[in-house]
Amino acid sequence: MDQVIQVAGSLMVLAAFAAAQRGWMDTKSQIYLSLNIVGSAVLAVQAFLGEQWGFLLLEGVWALVSAVSLVGVLRASTPRSTDH
């Protein structure tokens, strides 16, 4: 079952990357960043459980950077109050 979970997480990250490389998806889009967060977080959990520290570092940072980027995108798309 672990292998199925790892393949699913990998496919999310790779699908987003491939779509961005082909110009089908913007790297600042919510779906691109969401695929990266979910996929890399799944892989980070699997790495932690398997005590694979280098892989955990890679995937954990990947998820964190994607999450910070998604927060930035969401904040930029949220209408701001124009109270004066």
mmCIF file of the N, C-alpha and C atoms, coordinates in Angstrom:
data_MODEL
# 
_entry.id   MODEL 
# 
loop_
_atom_site.group_PDB 
_atom_site.id 
_atom_site.type_symbol 
_atom_site.label_atom_id 
_atom_site.label_alt_id 
_atom_site.label_comp_id 
_atom_site.label_asym_id 
_atom_site.label_entity_id 
_atom_site.label_seq_id 
_atom_site.pdbx_PDB_ins_code 
_atom_site.Cartn_x 
_atom_site.Cartn_y 
_atom_site.Cartn_z 
_atom_site.occupancy 
_atom_site.B_iso_or_equiv 
_atom_site.pdbx_formal_charge 
_atom_site.auth_seq_id 
_atom_site.auth_comp_id 
_atom_site.auth_asym_id 
_atom_site.auth_atom_id 
_atom_site.pdbx_PDB_model_num 
ATOM 1   N N  . MET A 1 1  ? 0.828   -1.205 0.000   1.00 0.00 ? 1  MET A N  1 
ATOM 2   C CA . MET A 1 1  ? 0.000   0.000  0.000   1.00 0.00 ? 1  MET A CA 1 
ATOM 3   C C  . MET A 1 1  ? 0.867   1.260  0.000   1.00 0.00 ? 1  MET A C  1 
ATOM 4   N N  . ASP A 1 2  ? 2.002   1.204  0.706   1.00 0.00 ? 2  ASP A N  1 
ATOM 5   C CA . ASP A 1 2  ? 2.898   2.367  0.721   1.00 0.00 ? 2  ASP A CA 1 
ATOM 6   C C  . ASP A 1 2  ? 3.342   2.756  -0.677  1.00 0.00 ? 2  ASP A C  1 
ATOM 7   N N  . GLN A 1 3  ? 3.609   1.766  -1.514  1.00 0.00 ? 3  GLN A N  1 
ATOM 8   C CA . GLN A 1 3  ? 4.054   2.043  -2.879  1.00 0.00 ? 3  GLN A CA 1 
ATOM 9   C C  . GLN A 1 3  ? 2.965   2.757  -3.680  1.00 0.00 ? 3  GLN A C  1 
ATOM 10  N N  . VAL A 1 4  ? 1.725   2.365  -3.491  1.00 0.00 ? 4  VAL A N  1 
ATOM 11  C CA . VAL A 1 4  ? 0.608   3.009  -4.194  1.00 0.00 ? 4  VAL A CA 1 
ATOM 12  C C  . VAL A 1 4  ? 0.509   4.472  -3.766  1.00 0.00 ? 4  VAL A C  1 
ATOM 13  N N  . ILE A 1 5  ? 0.632   4.728  -2.477  1.00 0.00 ? 5  ILE A N  1 
ATOM 14  C CA . ILE A 1 5  ? 0.578   6.094  -1.949  1.00 0.00 ? 5  ILE A CA 1 
ATOM 15  C C  . ILE A 1 5  ? 1.735   6.922  -2.499  1.00 0.00 ? 5  ILE A C  1 
ATOM 16  N N  . GLN A 1 6  ? 2.929   6.339  -2.522  1.00 0.00 ? 6  GLN A N  1 
ATOM 17  C CA . GLN A 1 6  ? 4.095   7.061  -3.040  1.00 0.00 ? 6  GLN A CA 1 
ATOM 18  C C  . GLN A 1 6  ? 3.944   7.367  -4.523  1.00 0.00 ? 6  GLN A C  1 
ATOM 19  N N  . VAL A 1 7  ? 3.446   6.416  -5.284  1.00 0.00 ? 7  VAL A N  1 
ATOM 20  C CA . VAL A 1 7  ? 3.247   6.647  -6.724  1.00 0.00 ? 7  VAL A CA 1 
ATOM 21  C C  . VAL A 1 7  ? 2.201   7.733  -6.940  1.00 0.00 ? 7  VAL A C  1 
ATOM 22  N N  . ALA A 1 8  ? 1.123   7.710  -6.166  1.00 0.00 ? 8  ALA A N  1 
ATOM 23  C CA . ALA A 1 8  ? 0.085   8.743  -6.301  1.00 0.00 ? 8  ALA A CA 1 
ATOM 24  C C  . ALA A 1 8  ? 0.655   10.130 -5.987  1.00 0.00 ? 8  ALA A C  1 
ATOM 25  N N  . GLY A 1 9  ? 1.407   10.253 -4.913  1.00 0.00 ? 9  GLY A N  1 
ATOM 26  C CA . GLY A 1 9  ? 2.033   11.532 -4.563  1.00 0.00 ? 9  GLY A CA 1 
ATOM 27  C C  . GLY A 1 9  ? 2.998   11.990 -5.644  1.00 0.00 ? 9  GLY A C  1 
ATOM 28  N N  . SER A 1 10 ? 3.804   11.064 -6.143  1.00 0.00 ? 10 SER A N  1 
ATOM 29  C CA . SER A 1 10 ? 4.756   11.397 -7.202  1.00 0.00 ? 10 SER A CA 1 
ATOM 30  C C  . SER A 1 10 ? 4.048   11.855 -8.462  1.00 0.00 ? 10 SER A C  1 
ATOM 31  N N  . LEU A 1 11 ? 2.968   11.170 -8.822  1.00 0.00 ? 11 LEU A N  1 
ATOM 32  C CA . LEU A 1 11 ? 2.229   11.544 -10.025 1.00 0.00 ? 11 LEU A CA 1 
ATOM 33  C C  . LEU A 1 11 ? 1.628   12.935 -9.922  1.00 0.00 ? 11 LEU A C  1 
ATOM 34  N N  . MET A 1 12 ? 1.199   13.329 -8.732  1.00 0.00 ? 12 MET A N  1 
ATOM 35  C CA . MET A 1 12 ? 0.663   14.690 -8.556  1.00 0.00 ? 12 MET A CA 1 
ATOM 36  C C  . MET A 1 12 ? 1.733   15.728 -8.850  1.00 0.00 ? 12 MET A C  1 
ATOM 37  N N  . VAL A 1 13 ? 2.901   15.544 -8.258  1.00 0.00 ? 13 VAL A N  1 
ATOM 38  C CA . VAL A 1 13 ? 3.995   16.502 -8.455  1.00 0.00 ? 13 VAL A CA 1 
ATOM 39  C C  . VAL A 1 13 ? 4.448   16.490 -9.910  1.00 0.00 ? 13 VAL A C  1 
ATOM 40  N N  . LEU A 1 14 ? 4.622   15.308 -10.469 1.00 0.00 ? 14 LEU A N  1 
ATOM 41  C CA . LEU A 1 14 ? 5.106   15.199 -11.843 1.00 0.00 ? 14 LEU A CA 1 
ATOM 42  C C  . LEU A 1 14 ? 4.086   15.708 -12.861 1.00 0.00 ? 14 LEU A C  1 
ATOM 43  N N  . ALA A 1 15 ? 2.805   15.479 -12.620 1.00 0.00 ? 15 ALA A N  1 
ATOM 44  C CA . ALA A 1 15 ? 1.773   15.973 -13.536 1.00 0.00 ? 15 ALA A CA 1 
ATOM 45  C C  . ALA A 1 15 ? 1.773   17.500 -13.560 1.00 0.00 ? 15 ALA A C  1 
ATOM 46  N N  . ALA A 1 16 ? 1.873   18.106 -12.392 1.00 0.00 ? 16 ALA A N  1 
ATOM 47  C CA . ALA A 1 16 ? 1.920   19.568 -12.322 1.00 0.00 ? 16 ALA A CA 1 
ATOM 48  C C  . ALA A 1 16 ? 3.161   20.097 -13.043 1.00 0.00 ? 16 ALA A C  1 
ATOM 49  N N  . PHE A 1 17 ? 4.303   19.469 -12.791 1.00 0.00 ? 17 PHE A N  1 
ATOM 50  C CA . PHE A 1 17 ? 5.550   19.894 -13.429 1.00 0.00 ? 17 PHE A CA 1 
ATOM 51  C C  . PHE A 1 17 ? 5.471   19.758 -14.945 1.00 0.00 ? 17 PHE A C  1 
ATOM 52  N N  . ALA A 1 18 ? 5.013   18.613 -15.415 1.00 0.00 ? 18 ALA A N  1 
ATOM 53  C CA . ALA A 1 18 ? 4.909   18.377 -16.857 1.00 0.00 ? 18 ALA A CA 1 
ATOM 54  C C  . ALA A 1 18 ? 3.940   19.368 -17.503 1.00 0.00 ? 18 ALA A C  1 
ATOM 55  N N  . ALA A 1 19 ? 2.810   19.617 -16.861 1.00 0.00 ? 19 ALA A N  1 
ATOM 56  C CA . ALA A 1 19 ? 1.833   20.570 -17.397 1.00 0.00 ? 19 ALA A CA 1 
ATOM 57  C C  . ALA A 1 19 ? 2.425   21.974 -17.467 1.00 0.00 ? 19 ALA A C  1 
ATOM 58  N N  . ALA A 1 20 ? 3.186   22.349 -16.459 1.00 0.00 ? 20 ALA A N  1 
ATOM 59  C CA . ALA A 1 20 ? 3.821   23.671 -16.473 1.00 0.00 ? 20 ALA A CA 1 
ATOM 60  C C  . ALA A 1 20 ? 4.872   23.755 -17.578 1.00 0.00 ? 20 ALA A C  1 
ATOM 61  N N  . GLN A 1 21 ? 5.643   22.708 -17.758 1.00 0.00 ? 21 GLN A N  1 
ATOM 62  C CA . GLN A 1 21 ? 6.662   22.697 -18.798 1.00 0.00 ? 21 GLN A CA 1 
ATOM 63  C C  . GLN A 1 21 ? 6.061   22.770 -20.198 1.00 0.00 ? 21 GLN A C  1 
ATOM 64  N N  . ARG A 1 22 ? 4.894   22.184 -20.377 1.00 0.00 ? 22 ARG A N  1 
ATOM 65  C CA . ARG A 1 22 ? 4.209   22.219 -21.673 1.00 0.00 ? 22 ARG A CA 1 
ATOM 66  C C  . ARG A 1 22 ? 3.441   23.522 -21.881 1.00 0.00 ? 22 ARG A C  1 
ATOM 67  N N  . GLY A 1 23 ? 3.357   24.363 -20.839 1.00 0.00 ? 23 GLY A N  1 
ATOM 68  C CA . GLY A 1 23 ? 2.626   25.617 -20.950 1.00 0.00 ? 23 GLY A CA 1 
ATOM 69  C C  . GLY A 1 23 ? 1.136   25.467 -20.726 1.00 0.00 ? 23 GLY A C  1 
ATOM 70  N N  . TRP A 1 24 ? 0.719   24.317 -20.220 1.00 0.00 ? 24 TRP A N  1 
ATOM 71  C CA . TRP A 1 24 ? -0.700  24.056 -19.972 1.00 0.00 ? 24 TRP A CA 1 
ATOM 72  C C  . TRP A 1 24 ? -1.146  24.573 -18.610 1.00 0.00 ? 24 TRP A C  1 
ATOM 73  N N  . MET A 1 25 ? -0.193  24.852 -17.745 1.00 0.00 ? 25 MET A N  1 
ATOM 74  C CA . MET A 1 25 ? -0.539  25.266 -16.385 1.00 0.00 ? 25 MET A CA 1 
ATOM 75  C C  . MET A 1 25 ? 0.470   26.324 -15.925 1.00 0.00 ? 25 MET A C  1 
ATOM 76  N N  . ASP A 1 26 ? -0.031  27.349 -15.291 1.00 0.00 ? 26 ASP A N  1 
ATOM 77  C CA . ASP A 1 26 ? 0.808   28.403 -14.736 1.00 0.00 ? 26 ASP A CA 1 
ATOM 78  C C  . ASP A 1 26 ? 1.360   27.943 -13.388 1.00 0.00 ? 26 ASP A C  1 
ATOM 79  N N  . THR A 1 27 ? 2.640   28.168 -13.156 1.00 0.00 ? 27 THR A N  1 
ATOM 80  C CA . THR A 1 27 ? 3.260   27.738 -11.899 1.00 0.00 ? 27 THR A CA 1 
ATOM 81  C C  . THR A 1 27 ? 2.757   28.534 -10.691 1.00 0.00 ? 27 THR A C  1 
ATOM 82  N N  . LYS A 1 28 ? 2.008   29.589 -10.941 1.00 0.00 ? 28 LYS A N  1 
ATOM 83  C CA . LYS A 1 28 ? 1.431   30.355 -9.840  1.00 0.00 ? 28 LYS A CA 1 
ATOM 84  C C  . LYS A 1 28 ? -0.072  30.095 -9.705  1.00 0.00 ? 28 LYS A C  1 
ATOM 85  N N  . SER A 1 29 ? -0.572  29.098 -10.431 1.00 0.00 ? 29 SER A N  1 
ATOM 86  C CA . SER A 1 29 ? -1.997  28.792 -10.332 1.00 0.00 ? 29 SER A CA 1 
ATOM 87  C C  . SER A 1 29 ? -2.277  27.983 -9.064  1.00 0.00 ? 29 SER A C  1 
ATOM 88  N N  . GLN A 1 30 ? -3.490  28.112 -8.589  1.00 0.00 ? 30 GLN A N  1 
ATOM 89  C CA . GLN A 1 30 ? -3.881  27.396 -7.377  1.00 0.00 ? 30 GLN A CA 1 
ATOM 90  C C  . GLN A 1 30 ? -3.813  25.883 -7.573  1.00 0.00 ? 30 GLN A C  1 
ATOM 91  N N  . ILE A 1 31 ? -4.190  25.397 -8.734  1.00 0.00 ? 31 ILE A N  1 
ATOM 92  C CA . ILE A 1 31 ? -4.171  23.952 -8.954  1.00 0.00 ? 31 ILE A CA 1 
ATOM 93  C C  . ILE A 1 31 ? -2.739  23.414 -9.003  1.00 0.00 ? 31 ILE A C  1 
ATOM 94  N N  . TYR A 1 32 ? -1.841  24.135 -9.659  1.00 0.00 ? 32 TYR A N  1 
ATOM 95  C CA . TYR A 1 32 ? -0.432  23.720 -9.723  1.00 0.00 ? 32 TYR A CA 1 
ATOM 96  C C  . TYR A 1 32 ? 0.148   23.631 -8.312  1.00 0.00 ? 32 TYR A C  1 
ATOM 97  N N  . LEU A 1 33 ? -0.045  24.681 -7.550  1.00 0.00 ? 33 LEU A N  1 
ATOM 98  C CA . LEU A 1 33 ? 0.512   24.716 -6.190  1.00 0.00 ? 33 LEU A CA 1 
ATOM 99  C C  . LEU A 1 33 ? -0.159  23.679 -5.294  1.00 0.00 ? 33 LEU A C  1 
ATOM 100 N N  . SER A 1 34 ? -1.453  23.471 -5.468  1.00 0.00 ? 34 SER A N  1 
ATOM 101 C CA . SER A 1 34 ? -2.162  22.465 -4.665  1.00 0.00 ? 34 SER A CA 1 
ATOM 102 C C  . SER A 1 34 ? -1.662  21.060 -4.969  1.00 0.00 ? 34 SER A C  1 
ATOM 103 N N  . LEU A 1 35 ? -1.464  20.755 -6.246  1.00 0.00 ? 35 LEU A N  1 
ATOM 104 C CA . LEU A 1 35 ? -0.915  19.445 -6.612  1.00 0.00 ? 35 LEU A CA 1 
ATOM 105 C C  . LEU A 1 35 ? 0.459   19.240 -5.990  1.00 0.00 ? 35 LEU A C  1 
ATOM 106 N N  . ASN A 1 36 ? 1.280   20.297 -6.001  1.00 0.00 ? 36 ASN A N  1 
ATOM 107 C CA . ASN A 1 36 ? 2.604   20.200 -5.395  1.00 0.00 ? 36 ASN A CA 1 
ATOM 108 C C  . ASN A 1 36 ? 2.534   20.022 -3.888  1.00 0.00 ? 36 ASN A C  1 
ATOM 109 N N  . ILE A 1 37 ? 1.645   20.750 -3.229  1.00 0.00 ? 37 ILE A N  1 
ATOM 110 C CA . ILE A 1 37 ? 1.522   20.627 -1.774  1.00 0.00 ? 37 ILE A CA 1 
ATOM 111 C C  . ILE A 1 37 ? 1.083   19.221 -1.396  1.00 0.00 ? 37 ILE A C  1 
ATOM 112 N N  . VAL A 1 38 ? 0.007   18.759 -1.994  1.00 0.00 ? 38 VAL A N  1 
ATOM 113 C CA . VAL A 1 38 ? -0.539  17.451 -1.626  1.00 0.00 ? 38 VAL A CA 1 
ATOM 114 C C  . VAL A 1 38 ? 0.453   16.340 -1.969  1.00 0.00 ? 38 VAL A C  1 
ATOM 115 N N  . GLY A 1 39 ? 0.966   16.365 -3.186  1.00 0.00 ? 39 GLY A N  1 
ATOM 116 C CA . GLY A 1 39 ? 1.891   15.321 -3.606  1.00 0.00 ? 39 GLY A CA 1 
ATOM 117 C C  . GLY A 1 39 ? 3.152   15.276 -2.756  1.00 0.00 ? 39 GLY A C  1 
ATOM 118 N N  . SER A 1 40 ? 3.759   16.426 -2.530  1.00 0.00 ? 40 SER A N  1 
ATOM 119 C CA . SER A 1 40 ? 4.999   16.437 -1.759  1.00 0.00 ? 40 SER A CA 1 
ATOM 120 C C  . SER A 1 40 ? 4.751   16.171 -0.279  1.00 0.00 ? 40 SER A C  1 
ATOM 121 N N  . ALA A 1 41 ? 3.601   16.594 0.249   1.00 0.00 ? 41 ALA A N  1 
ATOM 122 C CA . ALA A 1 41 ? 3.285   16.299 1.656   1.00 0.00 ? 41 ALA A CA 1 
ATOM 123 C C  . ALA A 1 41 ? 3.085   14.797 1.851   1.00 0.00 ? 41 ALA A C  1 
ATOM 124 N N  . VAL A 1 42 ? 2.401   14.153 0.917   1.00 0.00 ? 42 VAL A N  1 
ATOM 125 C CA . VAL A 1 42 ? 2.226   12.697 0.980   1.00 0.00 ? 42 VAL A CA 1 
ATOM 126 C C  . VAL A 1 42 ? 3.596   12.018 0.983   1.00 0.00 ? 42 VAL A C  1 
ATOM 127 N N  . LEU A 1 43 ? 4.466   12.460 0.090   1.00 0.00 ? 43 LEU A N  1 
ATOM 128 C CA . LEU A 1 43 ? 5.799   11.869 0.016   1.00 0.00 ? 43 LEU A CA 1 
ATOM 129 C C  . LEU A 1 43 ? 6.628   12.171 1.257   1.00 0.00 ? 43 LEU A C  1 
ATOM 130 N N  . ALA A 1 44 ? 6.449   13.354 1.829   1.00 0.00 ? 44 ALA A N  1 
ATOM 131 C CA . ALA A 1 44 ? 7.173   13.698 3.058   1.00 0.00 ? 44 ALA A CA 1 
ATOM 132 C C  . ALA A 1 44 ? 6.743   12.801 4.209   1.00 0.00 ? 44 ALA A C  1 
ATOM 133 N N  . VAL A 1 45 ? 5.465   12.542 4.328   1.00 0.00 ? 45 VAL A N  1 
ATOM 134 C CA . VAL A 1 45 ? 4.973   11.643 5.387   1.00 0.00 ? 45 VAL A CA 1 
ATOM 135 C C  . VAL A 1 45 ? 5.540   10.244 5.183   1.00 0.00 ? 45 VAL A C  1 
ATOM 136 N N  . GLN A 1 46 ? 5.517   9.780  3.958   1.00 0.00 ? 46 GLN A N  1 
ATOM 137 C CA . GLN A 1 46 ? 6.072   8.455  3.665   1.00 0.00 ? 46 GLN A CA 1 
ATOM 138 C C  . GLN A 1 46 ? 7.565   8.398  3.985   1.00 0.00 ? 46 GLN A C  1 
ATOM 139 N N  . ALA A 1 47 ? 8.278   9.465  3.669   1.00 0.00 ? 47 ALA A N  1 
ATOM 140 C CA . ALA A 1 47 ? 9.712   9.519  3.972   1.00 0.00 ? 47 ALA A CA 1 
ATOM 141 C C  . ALA A 1 47 ? 9.947   9.508  5.479   1.00 0.00 ? 47 ALA A C  1 
ATOM 142 N N  . PHE A 1 48 ? 9.131   10.237 6.213   1.00 0.00 ? 48 PHE A N  1 
ATOM 143 C CA . PHE A 1 48 ? 9.257   10.255 7.673   1.00 0.00 ? 48 PHE A CA 1 
ATOM 144 C C  . PHE A 1 48 ? 9.025   8.864  8.245   1.00 0.00 ? 48 PHE A C  1 
ATOM 145 N N  . LEU A 1 49 ? 7.963   8.223  7.798   1.00 0.00 ? 49 LEU A N  1 
ATOM 146 C CA . LEU A 1 49 ? 7.635   6.891  8.301   1.00 0.00 ? 49 LEU A CA 1 
ATOM 147 C C  . LEU A 1 49 ? 8.728   5.870  7.965   1.00 0.00 ? 49 LEU A C  1 
ATOM 148 N N  . GLY A 1 50 ? 9.381   6.068  6.816   1.00 0.00 ? 50 GLY A N  1 
ATOM 149 C CA . GLY A 1 50 ? 10.450  5.174  6.404   1.00 0.00 ? 50 GLY A CA 1 
ATOM 150 C C  . GLY A 1 50 ? 11.824  5.615  6.866   1.00 0.00 ? 50 GLY A C  1 
ATOM 151 N N  . GLU A 1 51 ? 11.866  6.686  7.658   1.00 0.00 ? 51 GLU A N  1 
ATOM 152 C CA . GLU A 1 51 ? 13.121  7.249  8.175   1.00 0.00 ? 51 GLU A CA 1 
ATOM 153 C C  . GLU A 1 51 ? 14.120  7.542  7.051   1.00 0.00 ? 51 GLU A C  1 
ATOM 154 N N  . GLN A 1 52 ? 13.597  8.123  5.988   1.00 0.00 ? 52 GLN A N  1 
ATOM 155 C CA . GLN A 1 52 ? 14.420  8.524  4.848   1.00 0.00 ? 52 GLN A CA 1 
ATOM 156 C C  . GLN A 1 52 ? 14.611  10.035 4.928   1.00 0.00 ? 52 GLN A C  1 
ATOM 157 N N  . TRP A 1 53 ? 15.604  10.458 5.688   1.00 0.00 ? 53 TRP A N  1 
ATOM 158 C CA . TRP A 1 53 ? 15.739  11.858 6.090   1.00 0.00 ? 53 TRP A CA 1 
ATOM 159 C C  . TRP A 1 53 ? 16.041  12.807 4.930   1.00 0.00 ? 53 TRP A C  1 
ATOM 160 N N  . GLY A 1 54 ? 16.856  12.384 3.988   1.00 0.00 ? 54 GLY A N  1 
ATOM 161 C CA . GLY A 1 54 ? 17.141  13.245 2.835   1.00 0.00 ? 54 GLY A CA 1 
ATOM 162 C C  . GLY A 1 54 ? 15.895  13.476 1.990   1.00 0.00 ? 54 GLY A C  1 
ATOM 163 N N  . PHE A 1 55 ? 15.138  12.427 1.790   1.00 0.00 ? 55 PHE A N  1 
ATOM 164 C CA . PHE A 1 55 ? 13.893  12.522 1.028   1.00 0.00 ? 55 PHE A CA 1 
ATOM 165 C C  . PHE A 1 55 ? 12.865  13.352 1.796   1.00 0.00 ? 55 PHE A C  1 
ATOM 166 N N  . LEU A 1 56 ? 12.842  13.204 3.107   1.00 0.00 ? 56 LEU A N  1 
ATOM 167 C CA . LEU A 1 56 ? 11.954  14.013 3.938   1.00 0.00 ? 56 LEU A CA 1 
ATOM 168 C C  . LEU A 1 56 ? 12.306  15.493 3.808   1.00 0.00 ? 56 LEU A C  1 
ATOM 169 N N  . LEU A 1 57 ? 13.582  15.811 3.839   1.00 0.00 ? 57 LEU A N  1 
ATOM 170 C CA . LEU A 1 57 ? 14.009  17.205 3.681   1.00 0.00 ? 57 LEU A CA 1 
ATOM 171 C C  . LEU A 1 57 ? 13.547  17.751 2.332   1.00 0.00 ? 57 LEU A C  1 
ATOM 172 N N  . LEU A 1 58 ? 13.802  17.014 1.271   1.00 0.00 ? 58 LEU A N  1 
ATOM 173 C CA . LEU A 1 58 ? 13.415  17.455 -0.070  1.00 0.00 ? 58 LEU A CA 1 
ATOM 174 C C  . LEU A 1 58 ? 11.910  17.686 -0.170  1.00 0.00 ? 58 LEU A C  1 
ATOM 175 N N  . GLU A 1 59 ? 11.141  16.693 0.194   1.00 0.00 ? 59 GLU A N  1 
ATOM 176 C CA . GLU A 1 59 ? 9.691   16.787 0.034   1.00 0.00 ? 59 GLU A CA 1 
ATOM 177 C C  . GLU A 1 59 ? 9.053   17.738 1.035   1.00 0.00 ? 59 GLU A C  1 
ATOM 178 N N  . GLY A 1 60 ? 9.593   17.789 2.244   1.00 0.00 ? 60 GLY A N  1 
ATOM 179 C CA . GLY A 1 60 ? 9.072   18.721 3.244   1.00 0.00 ? 60 GLY A CA 1 
ATOM 180 C C  . GLY A 1 60 ? 9.259   20.168 2.820   1.00 0.00 ? 60 GLY A C  1 
ATOM 181 N N  . VAL A 1 61 ? 10.442  20.483 2.326   1.00 0.00 ? 61 VAL A N  1 
ATOM 182 C CA . VAL A 1 61 ? 10.710  21.844 1.853   1.00 0.00 ? 61 VAL A CA 1 
ATOM 183 C C  . VAL A 1 61 ? 9.873   22.142 0.612   1.00 0.00 ? 61 VAL A C  1 
ATOM 184 N N  . TRP A 1 62 ? 9.738   21.158 -0.271  1.00 0.00 ? 62 TRP A N  1 
ATOM 185 C CA . TRP A 1 62 ? 8.914   21.338 -1.475  1.00 0.00 ? 62 TRP A CA 1 
ATOM 186 C C  . TRP A 1 62 ? 7.476   21.692 -1.086  1.00 0.00 ? 62 TRP A C  1 
ATOM 187 N N  . ALA A 1 63 ? 6.933   20.968 -0.118  1.00 0.00 ? 63 ALA A N  1 
ATOM 188 C CA . ALA A 1 63 ? 5.568   21.232 0.347   1.00 0.00 ? 63 ALA A CA 1 
ATOM 189 C C  . ALA A 1 63 ? 5.477   22.607 0.999   1.00 0.00 ? 63 ALA A C  1 
ATOM 190 N N  . LEU A 1 64 ? 6.466   22.950 1.806   1.00 0.00 ? 64 LEU A N  1 
ATOM 191 C CA . LEU A 1 64 ? 6.458   24.244 2.501   1.00 0.00 ? 64 LEU A CA 1 
ATOM 192 C C  . LEU A 1 64 ? 6.534   25.411 1.518   1.00 0.00 ? 64 LEU A C  1 
ATOM 193 N N  . VAL A 1 65 ? 7.435   25.332 0.564   1.00 0.00 ? 65 VAL A N  1 
ATOM 194 C CA . VAL A 1 65 ? 7.572   26.399 -0.434  1.00 0.00 ? 65 VAL A CA 1 
ATOM 195 C C  . VAL A 1 65 ? 6.284   26.531 -1.253  1.00 0.00 ? 65 VAL A C  1 
ATOM 196 N N  . SER A 1 66 ? 5.707   25.401 -1.618  1.00 0.00 ? 66 SER A N  1 
ATOM 197 C CA . SER A 1 66 ? 4.444   25.434 -2.373  1.00 0.00 ? 66 SER A CA 1 
ATOM 198 C C  . SER A 1 66 ? 3.322   26.042 -1.542  1.00 0.00 ? 66 SER A C  1 
ATOM 199 N N  . ALA A 1 67 ? 3.283   25.711 -0.256  1.00 0.00 ? 67 ALA A N  1 
ATOM 200 C CA . ALA A 1 67 ? 2.243   26.254 0.628   1.00 0.00 ? 67 ALA A CA 1 
ATOM 201 C C  . ALA A 1 67 ? 2.388   27.767 0.787   1.00 0.00 ? 67 ALA A C  1 
ATOM 202 N N  . VAL A 1 68 ? 3.609   28.228 0.987   1.00 0.00 ? 68 VAL A N  1 
ATOM 203 C CA . VAL A 1 68 ? 3.840   29.674 1.109   1.00 0.00 ? 68 VAL A CA 1 
ATOM 204 C C  . VAL A 1 68 ? 3.442   30.381 -0.185  1.00 0.00 ? 68 VAL A C  1 
ATOM 205 N N  . SER A 1 69 ? 3.786   29.788 -1.307  1.00 0.00 ? 69 SER A N  1 
ATOM 206 C CA . SER A 1 69 ? 3.412   30.376 -2.600  1.00 0.00 ? 69 SER A CA 1 
ATOM 207 C C  . SER A 1 69 ? 1.900   30.405 -2.777  1.00 0.00 ? 69 SER A C  1 
ATOM 208 N N  . LEU A 1 70 ? 1.219   29.340 -2.376  1.00 0.00 ? 70 LEU A N  1 
ATOM 209 C CA . LEU A 1 70 ? -0.240  29.301 -2.498  1.00 0.00 ? 70 LEU A CA 1 
ATOM 210 C C  . LEU A 1 70 ? -0.886  30.368 -1.620  1.00 0.00 ? 70 LEU A C  1 
ATOM 211 N N  . VAL A 1 71 ? -0.384  30.553 -0.424  1.00 0.00 ? 71 VAL A N  1 
ATOM 212 C CA . VAL A 1 71 ? -0.913  31.609 0.449   1.00 0.00 ? 71 VAL A CA 1 
ATOM 213 C C  . VAL A 1 71 ? -0.745  32.965 -0.224  1.00 0.00 ? 71 VAL A C  1 
ATOM 214 N N  . GLY A 1 72 ? 0.408   33.199 -0.842  1.00 0.00 ? 72 GLY A N  1 
ATOM 215 C CA . GLY A 1 72 ? 0.635   34.457 -1.555  1.00 0.00 ? 72 GLY A CA 1 
ATOM 216 C C  . GLY A 1 72 ? -0.333  34.649 -2.706  1.00 0.00 ? 72 GLY A C  1 
ATOM 217 N N  . VAL A 1 73 ? -0.578  33.597 -3.456  1.00 0.00 ? 73 VAL A N  1 
ATOM 218 C CA . VAL A 1 73 ? -1.522  33.664 -4.577  1.00 0.00 ? 73 VAL A CA 1 
ATOM 219 C C  . VAL A 1 73 ? -2.934  33.938 -4.069  1.00 0.00 ? 73 VAL A C  1 
ATOM 220 N N  . LEU A 1 74 ? -3.328  33.257 -3.009  1.00 0.00 ? 74 LEU A N  1 
ATOM 221 C CA . LEU A 1 74 ? -4.672  33.453 -2.455  1.00 0.00 ? 74 LEU A CA 1 
ATOM 222 C C  . LEU A 1 74 ? -4.844  34.861 -1.902  1.00 0.00 ? 74 LEU A C  1 
ATOM 223 N N  . ARG A 1 75 ? -3.810  35.364 -1.248  1.00 0.00 ? 75 ARG A N  1 
ATOM 224 C CA . ARG A 1 75 ? -3.894  36.743 -0.721  1.00 0.00 ? 75 ARG A CA 1 
ATOM 225 C C  . ARG A 1 75 ? -4.000  37.751 -1.848  1.00 0.00 ? 75 ARG A C  1 
ATOM 226 N N  . ALA A 1 76 ? -3.275  37.532 -2.916  1.00 0.00 ? 76 ALA A N  1 
ATOM 227 C CA . ALA A 1 76 ? -3.295  38.460 -4.054  1.00 0.00 ? 76 ALA A CA 1 
ATOM 228 C C  . ALA A 1 76 ? -4.644  38.438 -4.767  1.00 0.00 ? 76 ALA A C  1 
ATOM 229 N N  . SER A 1 77 ? -5.336  37.309 -4.714  1.00 0.00 ? 77 SER A N  1 
ATOM 230 C CA . SER A 1 77 ? -6.609  37.210 -5.418  1.00 0.00 ? 77 SER A CA 1 
ATOM 231 C C  . SER A 1 77 ? -7.802  37.606 -4.561  1.00 0.00 ? 77 SER A C  1 
ATOM 232 N N  . THR A 1 78 ? -7.562  37.834 -3.276  1.00 0.00 ? 78 THR A N  1 
ATOM 233 C CA . THR A 1 78 ? -8.637  38.236 -2.377  1.00 0.00 ? 78 THR A CA 1 
ATOM 234 C C  . THR A 1 78 ? -8.851  39.743 -2.493  1.00 0.00 ? 78 THR A C  1 
ATOM 235 N N  . PRO A 1 79 ? -10.099 40.160 -2.778  1.00 0.00 ? 79 PRO A N  1 
ATOM 236 C CA . PRO A 1 79 ? -10.359 41.605 -2.856  1.00 0.00 ? 79 PRO A CA 1 
ATOM 237 C C  . PRO A 1 79 ? -10.066 42.288 -1.528  1.00 0.00 ? 79 PRO A C  1 
ATOM 238 N N  . ARG A 1 80 ? -9.406  43.388 -1.616  1.00 0.00 ? 80 ARG A N  1 
ATOM 239 C CA . ARG A 1 80 ? -9.058  44.148 -0.416  1.00 0.00 ? 80 ARG A CA 1 
ATOM 240 C C  . ARG A 1 80 ? -10.139 45.197 -0.126  1.00 0.00 ? 80 ARG A C  1 
ATOM 241 N N  . SER A 1 81 ? -10.304 45.469 1.139   1.00 0.00 ? 81 SER A N  1 
ATOM 242 C CA . SER A 1 81 ? -11.270 46.495 1.542   1.00 0.00 ? 81 SER A CA 1 
ATOM 243 C C  . SER A 1 81 ? -10.757 47.859 1.086   1.00 0.00 ? 81 SER A C  1 
ATOM 244 N N  . THR A 1 82 ? -11.662 48.689 0.582   1.00 0.00 ? 82 THR A N  1 
ATOM 245 C CA . THR A 1 82 ? -11.290 50.027 0.122   1.00 0.00 ? 82 THR A CA 1 
ATOM 246 C C  . THR A 1 82 ? -11.840 51.096 1.045   1.00 0.00 ? 82 THR A C  1 
ATOM 247 N N  . ASP A 1 83 ? -11.965 50.744 2.340   1.00 0.00 ? 83 ASP A N  1 
ATOM 248 C CA . ASP A 1 83 ? -12.436 51.731 3.305   1.00 0.00 ? 83 ASP A CA 1 
ATOM 249 C C  . ASP A 1 83 ? -11.425 52.867 3.438   1.00 0.00 ? 83 ASP A C  1 
ATOM 250 N N  . HIS A 1 84 ? -11.922 54.079 3.410   1.00 0.00 ? 84 HIS A N  1 
ATOM 251 C CA . HIS A 1 84 ? -11.041 55.247 3.568   1.00 0.00 ? 84 HIS A CA 1 
ATOM 252 C C  . HIS A 1 84 ? -11.380 55.989 4.807   1.00 0.00 ? 84 HIS A C  1 
# 
